[in-house]
Amino acid sequence: MRIFRFLAVLIAVAGCAAGSLAQGRPAGVVVDVVRESQISDTRPVIGRLVASVRSQIASRIAGVVQTVAVRVGDRIKRGQVLVQIDTTLAEIEKRSAMAARKVAEAGVAVAQAKLKLAKQTFERQSKLQGSTAFSRSRFEDLRQAMAQARSELAQAEASVGNTAAQIARADYTLAHAVITAPFDGVVIARSAQPGQYVQLGSTIAILLDTSNLEIDADVPTSLVSGLRPGQKIQAHFDEGPETVAIVRAVVPVDNVSTRTRSVRFRVDLSHLSDAFVATGKTLTLAVPASASRKVLTVSKDALVQAGPGWMVFVAVDNKAEPRPIGIGQSVSDRIEVTSGLKAGELVVVRGNERLRPGQPLKIRRAAPAQRPNDS
């Protein structure tokens, strides 16, 4: 069967082989080594993108909405203005409180003067005790007058404190009349409208932090023991690109009816288009189902479609040798080779699109930084 596959590969590429060989021009290619990698058998598990931060932005004050600066779908930055609430009443209240504070401070000054006078008079009367000029009744009256002066001073100082609180309240209203975004995100709902009266605590918008989306997957309990925080596994969007998911946490709650546990994965979505960055978007995770094993792998860039199967070009004596191969499980940006290659052989990973069997090669090894990492 392998001979027939090899013949099919040769027939597929033989049409242009003679011309290429006649030219005898070496083709510049980049090669990478066939090497062993550690992998484990996996089972597909469906996960979905969820937001780790989804916030209902609330108004900290009551008032009439003056302007709304965002719409549903807008991408916003932290500190960006969402809503402006009318501050006319708060400004009036602040001016009134500041005027009342001046009156209260003047009252404190008057009360202090009265208390000082009452103390002086009381002290003079006290010095007359034991003499014929001393009057017990006047002494008691002056004591009472001094106590009353102290009470009036305390009342005046309390009035100053009350007006200070009124000013602080007005300042709070003015400061929070402008409602801003607490984080970068996307507006997914807007509740406030211009002219609308909002109560304290009313939701004015819902923000989704798309920079911190993660994957939530219900993993069979039989597979949970094979997961550990920080472990990397392959994931791919339905009819979309592949990515790497990193185990963040296994939620310690079993779903008895489905015999699964919720597992949260971190995922970097910065390289993906907006079409794939949305809560509820599903992915398929390759969850390990067995202990790791050693397999031969090649870079996925080495694969060339050959009819119903796959082939690679192997650099043998600086010439291109087509080799049909069997492939297995994906290993990050490499793929398992089940037949056709040996460890240490060099396969073409760049420039293999137009190669012909036996074509001379001008070989350049892939730089270490360019080589795919083992999983």
Rosetta blueprint (number, residue, H / E / L):
1 M L
2 R H
3 I H
4 F H
5 R H
6 F H
7 L H
8 A H
9 V H
10 L H
11 I H
12 A H
13 V H
14 A H
15 G L
16 C L
17 A H
18 A H
19 G H
20 S H
21 L H
22 A H
23 Q H
24 G L
25 R L
26 P L
27 A E
28 G E
29 V E
30 V E
31 V E
32 D E
33 V E
34 V L
35 R E
36 E E
37 S E
38 Q E
39 I E
40 S L
41 D L
42 T E
43 R E
44 P E
45 V E
46 I E
47 G E
48 R E
49 L E
50 V E
51 A E
52 S L
53 V L
54 R E
55 S E
56 Q E
57 I E
58 A E
59 S L
60 R L
61 I L
62 A L
63 G E
64 V E
65 V E
66 Q E
67 T E
68 V E
69 A L
70 V L
71 R L
72 V L
73 G L
74 D L
75 R E
76 I E
77 K L
78 R L
79 G L
80 Q L
81 V E
82 L E
83 V E
84 Q E
85 I E
86 D L
87 T L
88 T H
89 L H
90 A H
91 E H
92 I H
93 E H
94 K H
95 R H
96 S H
97 A H
98 M H
99 A H
100 A H
101 R H
102 K H
103 V H
104 A H
105 E H
106 A H
107 G H
108 V H
109 A H
110 V H
111 A H
112 Q H
113 A H
114 K H
115 L H
116 K H
117 L H
118 A H
119 K H
120 Q H
121 T H
122 F H
123 E H
124 R H
125 Q H
126 S H
127 K H
128 L L
129 Q L
130 G L
131 S L
132 T L
133 A L
134 F L
135 S L
136 R H
137 S H
138 R H
139 F H
140 E H
141 D H
142 L H
143 R H
144 Q H
145 A H
146 M H
147 A H
148 Q H
149 A H
150 R H
151 S H
152 E H
153 L H
154 A H
155 Q H
156 A H
157 E H
158 A H
159 S H
160 V H
161 G H
162 N H
163 T H
164 A H
165 A H
166 Q H
167 I H
168 A H
169 R H
170 A H
171 D H
172 Y H
173 T H
174 L H
175 A H
176 H L
177 A L
178 V E
179 I E
180 T E
181 A L
182 P L
183 F L
184 D L
185 G E
186 V E
187 V E
188 I E
189 A E
190 R E
191 S L
192 A L
193 Q L
194 P L
195 G L
196 Q L
197 Y E
198 V E
199 Q L
200 L L
201 G L
202 S L
203 T E
204 I E
205 A E
206 I E
207 L E
208 L E
209 D L
210 T H
211 S H
212 N H
213 L E
214 E E
215 I E
216 D E
217 A E
218 D E
219 V E
220 P E
221 T H
222 S H
223 L H
224 V H
225 S L
226 G L
227 L L
228 R L
229 P L
230 G L
231 Q L
232 K E
233 I E
234 Q E
235 A E
236 H E
237 F E
238 D L
239 E L
240 G L
241 P L
242 E E
243 T E
244 V E
245 A E
246 I E
247 V E
248 R E
249 A E
250 V E
251 V E
252 P E
253 V E
254 D E
255 N E
256 V L
257 S L
258 T L
259 R L
260 T E
261 R E
262 S E
263 V E
264 R E
265 F E
266 R E
267 V E
268 D L
269 L L
270 S L
271 H L
272 L L
273 S L
274 D H
275 A H
276 F H
277 V L
278 A L
279 T L
280 G L
281 K L
282 T E
283 L E
284 T E
285 L E
286 A E
287 V E
288 P E
289 A L
290 S L
291 A L
292 S L
293 R E
294 K E
295 V E
296 L E
297 T E
298 V E
299 S E
300 K H
301 D H
302 A H
303 L L
304 V E
305 Q E
306 A E
307 G L
308 P L
309 G E
310 W E
311 M E
312 V E
313 F E
314 V E
315 A E
316 V E
317 D L
318 N L
319 K E
320 A E
321 E E
322 P E
323 R E
324 P E
325 I E
326 G E
327 I E
328 G E
329 Q E
330 S E
331 V E
332 S L
333 D L
334 R E
335 I E
336 E E
337 V E
338 T E
339 S E
340 G L
341 L L
342 K L
343 A L
344 G L
345 E L
346 L E
347 V E
348 V E
349 V E
350 R E
351 G L
352 N L
353 E L
354 R L
355 L L
356 R L
357 P L
358 G L
359 Q L
360 P E
361 L E
362 K E
363 I E
364 R E
365 R E
366 A L
367 A L
368 P H
369 A H
370 Q H
371 R L
372 P L
373 N L
374 D L
375 S L
